[in-house]
Amino acid sequence: MNKIYPDAKAALAGIVADGQTIAVGGFGLCGIPEALIAALRDSGVTGLTAISNNAGVDGFGLGQLLETRQIKKMISSYVGENKEFARQFLAGELELEFTPQGTLAEKLRAGGAGIPAFFTKTGVGTIVADGKEIREFDGEQYVMERSLVADVALVKAWKADKSGNLVFRKTSRNFNPNVAAAGKVCVVEVEEIVEVGAIDPDAVHLPGIYVNRIVLNAHPEKRIEQRTVRAN
């Protein structure tokens, strides 16, 4: 089975549609699948529910899909750095399921592992727990959180072999492995593709069983979210 596609547009062809739930890897602008997000924008699909730690920035990352009004709902943890996100939410134009960061990571991990729900202390006694089941264990209260499974997962990795075994580079690993596992179909954008066997099995961060499609983006922009330098 050939998992390699010539470009991001081809990699998304036939698998993205209106009203889907899309999980997207990355943390801020670190480790986001830039080419796949742009291709999703260009596909014109609408009514999307996007699962992502945050929504990029104005004009880049998922911020592009907010500008084109393709996202109707965000399931995310951090909602700063994006003025259009704030404007749409405050105007009632965008739904938001605000989720603590660790809980979001576990919701994706659990979804990928086939676990439908779990209990956590995070959010008990806050609006995060509103409408959710609360249960007591060993004298402590816990809130039940449903796991997340996406129709399509968009992931960024550093290197893949032709079977889809992935290696992530440093902090760009972030949410990407959990997002990949939680997608019914997983599309991965990588900077390098090598032959099967070229990656030491002990160096594989995510097995190819989770990966359906691969696209090469050898020179991503890797925009810096907040460039900070020391004064001379």
SULZILIN-V768551 format. One record per helix or strand of 2 or more residues. SS is the DSSP state (H for helix, E for strand). FROM is the first residue (numbers start at 1). LEN is the number of residues. Records with the same first field share a line. If there is no record, write none. Layout:
SS=FROM-LEN  FROM-LEN
This chain:
E=4-2  21-4  48-4  71-6  95-4  117-4  134-4  140-7  150-7  159-3  166-2  183-8  192-3  213-4
H=8-5  34-10  63-5  83-8  101-13  127-3  170-4  176-7  201-3  208-3
